[in-house]
Amino acid sequence: MKSTLIAAVLAITLPMASPANALDGQAEMSPTDAQMIVEWGNKWQQLFEAGDIEQMRDMYEPDAVLMAHGALPQTGVDEILSFLGRNKAAGNRVTIDFANEDITIDGQRAYLTAKYWMTITLANSQVLDFKGRSFLVYKKSGEGQWRLWRDMDNQAPDVAVEERPTR
């Protein structure tokens, strides 16, 4: 009984084990920060699919870089928003899904890897499907807001169509 009580007290008072605090030299990952990153992604997805690209402006660092598979890098918010808005401008419909694989918070930077699936239905009804992996780097502002700083996508052969989250 006494050992059970000691174990319970230790479990309550010792820091929880997590991937973030298990690594030397890294600050403990705040669930709030991780949740903010997930919410950022949900908001980005909604705005992108709706074609409300200009509403995404404050979600990016001024010197952000988008490195989409098969495209030249887009540097700065204006270039990125122009690139992201080209489907809506062409009359295309886009849906995108993400499955986060890992979120690591390291001070004022956050790193996220995710699988993605994108379907573009062209104005002529042709359907294009893409799948792959994204690597995102976020910066935390002085006000505590996370903004995207680097975004790199590839078409990964291990991302299966069958894994796409259902809506």
ABEGO torsion letter per residue (X at the ends): XAAAAAAAAAAAABBBBBAAAABBGBBBBBAAAAAAAAAAAAAAAAAAAAGBAAAAAAABBAABBBBBBGBBBBBEAAAAAAAAAAAAAAGBBBBBBBBBABBBBBEABBBBBBBBBBBBBBAAGBBBBBBEBBBBBBBBBAAGBBBBABBBBBBBAABBAAABBBX
